């Protein structure tokens, strides 16, 4: 799948077996990890060595890459989960990366459109994601493409994303 609104910009589904896609995925994810929004630390040697093979081994994983000409400039990693209430798959958007040099050009929006198409092909009932409360640029992007906080009962408040490291 390829989409583009300018001749130089290409949005495509990553092929984990393609060495160029694998290299670019790692490079973009490392750039995100080094950014304050990604934790400010490079990917570990273990992650760099094992990530692409681990993604390729998971039927529930897919990634979308953005290229400006031949230069990788954006990445989304996503994973299929399951909604028990809908009895259908859902897709969780796990990483959204746009290099600082290319932000503000709607590349994230175009990649999320590709993720949505793939999710629909998989029969997913919804997309989910997490975002840091202070990441206003990302929050504006997500709102622009239709993401919103949700509540099952407004009296109980909106859902929050929590973690417990193992």
RAWOZI-V902443 format. One record per pair of residues at least 12 apart in sequence whose C-alpha atoms are under 10 Angstrom apart, sorted by the first residue. I is the first residue (numbers start at 1). J is the second residue. D is the distance in Angstrom with one decimal. If there is no record, write none. Layout:
# RAWOZI-V902443
[[I/J/D] [I/J/D]]
This chain:
# RAWOZI-V902443
[[1/13/6.2] [1/14/9.5] [1/64/9.7] [1/114/8.3] [1/117/9.7] [1/118/9.4] [2/64/10.0] [2/65/9.9] [2/66/9.7] [2/114/8.6] [3/66/9.7] [3/110/8.1] [3/111/9.1] [3/113/9.5] [3/114/7.9] [4/66/9.6] [4/67/9.9] [4/107/9.8] [4/110/8.2] [5/110/9.0] [6/68/9.2] [7/68/8.8] [7/69/8.2] [8/67/7.6] [8/68/5.2] [8/69/4.7] [8/70/8.4] [8/71/9.6] [9/66/6.9] [9/67/5.6] [9/68/4.6] [9/69/6.2] [9/70/9.1] [9/71/9.4] [9/72/9.7] [9/73/9.3] [9/107/8.5] [9/110/9.9] [10/65/8.1] [10/66/5.6] [10/67/5.1] [10/68/6.5] [10/69/7.4] [10/70/9.0] [10/71/9.9] [10/72/9.4] [10/73/9.8] [10/74/10.0] [10/107/9.5] [10/110/9.5] [10/111/9.6] [11/64/6.9] [11/65/5.7] [11/66/4.5] [11/67/6.5] [11/68/9.1] [11/72/10.0] [11/73/9.9] [11/74/8.6] [11/75/9.2] [11/107/8.5] [11/110/7.2] [11/111/6.4] [11/112/9.9] [11/113/9.7] [11/114/7.6] [12/63/8.6] [12/64/5.6] [12/65/5.4] [12/66/6.6] [12/67/8.4] [12/75/9.7] [12/111/8.2] [12/114/7.7] [12/115/9.8] [13/62/7.4] [13/63/5.9] [13/64/4.4] [13/65/6.2] [13/66/8.9] [13/75/9.7] [13/76/9.4] [13/111/9.3] [13/114/8.0] [13/115/8.7] [13/118/9.0] [14/62/7.2] [14/63/5.3] [14/64/5.4] [14/65/6.0] [14/66/9.4] [14/75/9.1] [14/76/9.5] [14/77/9.5] [15/52/9.9] [15/56/8.5] [15/62/8.6] [15/63/8.1] [15/64/9.0] [15/65/9.6] [16/51/10.0] [16/52/6.3] [16/53/7.5] [16/54/9.6] [16/55/7.4] [16/56/5.7] [16/57/9.4] [16/62/8.8] [16/63/8.5] [17/52/8.5] [17/53/8.5] [17/56/7.6] [19/52/9.8] [20/72/9.7] [21/52/9.5] [21/63/9.7] [21/64/9.7] [21/65/7.9] [21/72/8.9] [22/51/9.2] [22/52/6.2] [22/53/9.1] [23/48/9.5] [23/52/8.9] [23/72/9.7] [24/65/8.3] [24/66/9.8] [24/67/9.6] [24/71/8.7] [24/72/6.1] [24/73/8.8] [24/74/9.2] [24/75/8.8] [25/48/10.0] [25/51/9.5] [25/52/8.1] [25/63/8.4] [25/64/9.0] [25/65/7.5] [25/72/8.3] [25/73/9.8] [25/74/8.7] [25/75/6.8] [25/76/9.0] [25/77/9.1] [25/97/9.9] [26/43/8.5] [26/47/8.9] [26/48/6.6] [26/49/9.5] [26/51/8.1] [26/52/7.8] [26/75/9.7] [27/43/9.4] [27/48/9.1] [27/72/8.5] [27/73/9.7] [27/75/9.8] [28/65/9.2] [28/72/7.4] [28/73/7.2] [28/74/6.8] [28/75/6.6] [28/76/9.6] [28/96/9.7] [28/97/6.8] [28/98/8.0] [28/99/7.5] [29/42/8.9] [29/43/7.7] [29/48/9.5] [29/74/9.1] [29/75/7.4] [29/76/9.1] [29/77/9.2] [29/95/8.0] [29/96/8.9] [29/97/7.0] [29/98/9.6] [29/99/9.9] [30/42/5.6] [30/43/5.3] [30/44/9.0] [30/47/9.7] [30/48/8.5] [30/97/9.7] [31/43/8.7] [31/97/8.2] [31/98/9.1] [31/99/7.5] [31/100/9.4] [32/74/9.8] [32/75/9.4] [32/95/8.5] [32/96/8.4] [32/97/6.0] [32/98/8.1] [32/99/7.9] [32/100/9.6] [33/95/9.9] [33/97/9.5] [35/97/9.9] [35/99/9.7] [35/100/9.5] [37/131/9.2] [37/132/7.6] [37/134/9.1] [37/135/7.3] [37/138/9.8] [38/95/9.1] [38/96/9.9] [38/97/9.4] [38/132/9.7] [55/77/9.3] [55/78/10.0] [55/79/9.5] [58/79/8.9] [58/80/9.8] [59/79/8.8] [59/80/8.5] [60/78/8.2] [60/79/5.3] [60/80/4.8] [60/81/7.5] [60/89/9.9] [60/91/8.8] [60/122/9.9] [61/77/7.4] [61/78/5.8] [61/79/4.5] [61/80/6.5] [61/81/9.7] [61/91/9.2] [61/92/9.6] [62/76/8.4] [62/77/6.1] [62/78/5.5] [62/79/6.4] [62/80/8.5] [62/91/9.8] [62/93/9.8] [62/115/8.7] [62/118/8.8] [62/119/9.9] [63/75/7.0] [63/76/5.5] [63/77/4.4] [63/78/6.0] [63/79/8.7] [63/93/9.5] [63/94/9.8] [63/95/9.2] [63/96/9.9] [63/111/9.5] [63/114/9.8] [63/115/8.2] [63/118/10.0] [64/76/5.1] [64/77/6.6] [64/78/8.4] [64/96/9.4] [64/110/9.9] [64/111/6.4] [64/112/8.5] [64/114/7.3] [64/115/7.1] [64/118/9.7] [65/77/8.9] [65/97/9.3] [65/98/9.7] [65/107/9.9] [65/111/7.3] [65/114/9.7] [66/97/9.5] [66/98/8.4] [66/107/7.2] [66/108/8.7] [66/110/8.6] [66/111/7.0] [67/107/9.4] [68/102/8.9] [68/107/9.8] [72/98/9.2] [72/99/8.6] [73/97/8.0] [73/98/5.8] [73/99/5.4] [73/100/8.7] [73/101/8.2] [73/102/6.8] [73/103/9.2] [73/107/8.5] [73/108/9.9] [74/96/7.6] [74/97/5.2] [74/98/4.3] [74/99/6.3] [74/100/9.8] [74/102/8.4] [74/103/9.4] [74/107/7.1] [74/108/7.3] [74/110/10.0] [74/111/7.9] [75/95/7.4] [75/96/5.9] [75/97/4.9] [75/98/6.6] [75/99/9.1] [75/107/9.4] [75/108/8.3] [75/111/7.5] [75/112/9.7] [76/93/7.1] [76/94/7.3] [76/95/5.3] [76/96/4.6] [76/97/6.3] [76/98/8.9] [76/108/8.3] [76/111/6.9] [76/112/7.6] [76/114/9.6] [76/115/7.9] [77/92/8.7] [77/93/6.2] [77/94/5.5] [77/95/5.1] [77/96/6.9] [77/97/8.9] [77/115/9.0] [78/91/6.5] [78/92/5.5] [78/93/4.4] [78/94/5.3] [78/95/7.1] [78/96/9.0] [78/115/7.7] [78/119/9.4] [78/127/9.4] [78/128/9.5] [78/129/9.2] [79/91/5.6] [79/92/5.3] [79/93/6.7] [79/94/7.1] [79/95/10.0] [79/119/9.6] [79/127/9.8] [79/128/9.8] [80/92/6.2] [80/93/8.9] [80/119/8.2] [80/122/8.7] [80/124/8.2] [80/127/9.2] [80/128/9.9] [81/124/8.9] [81/127/9.7] [81/128/9.6] [82/124/8.4] [82/125/9.0] [82/126/9.7] [83/124/8.8] [83/125/7.8] [83/126/8.6] [86/124/9.4] [86/125/7.1] [86/126/9.6] [87/124/9.7] [87/125/8.8] [88/122/9.4] [88/123/7.0] [88/124/6.0] [88/125/6.1] [88/126/9.0] [89/119/8.5] [89/120/9.7] [89/122/7.4] [89/123/6.5] [89/124/4.5] [89/125/6.2] [89/126/7.9] [89/127/9.5] [90/119/7.4] [90/120/9.3] [90/122/8.7] [90/123/8.1] [90/124/4.6] [90/125/5.5] [90/126/5.1] [90/127/5.9] [90/128/7.5] [91/115/8.6] [91/116/8.6] [91/118/9.2] [91/119/6.2] [91/120/9.4] [91/122/8.9] [91/123/9.7] [91/124/6.5] [91/125/8.2] [91/126/6.5] [91/127/4.9] [91/128/6.3] [91/129/8.6] [92/115/9.8] [92/119/9.4] [92/126/8.5] [92/127/5.7] [92/128/4.6] [92/129/5.5] [92/130/8.7] [93/112/8.6] [93/115/8.2] [93/116/9.8] [93/127/6.9] [93/128/6.0] [93/129/4.9] [93/130/7.8] [94/128/8.6] [94/129/6.3] [94/130/7.4] [94/131/9.5] [95/129/8.6] [95/130/9.0] [95/131/9.7] [96/108/7.2] [96/111/8.6] [96/112/8.6] [96/129/9.6] [96/131/9.8] [96/138/8.9] [97/111/9.6] [98/111/9.7] [103/137/9.4] [104/137/9.0] [104/141/9.6] [106/141/8.4] [108/138/8.9] [108/141/7.4] [108/142/9.1] [108/145/9.7] [109/141/6.8] [109/142/8.1] [109/144/8.2] [109/145/6.8] [110/145/9.6] [112/127/9.8] [112/141/9.7] [112/142/8.9] [112/145/7.9] [113/145/8.1] [115/127/8.8] [126/147/9.9] [127/146/9.8] [127/147/8.2] [128/147/7.9] [128/148/9.4] [128/149/9.8] [129/142/9.1] [129/147/8.5] [129/148/9.9] [129/161/9.0] [130/149/9.9] [130/160/8.7] [130/161/6.7] [130/162/9.6] [131/161/8.9] [132/161/9.8]]
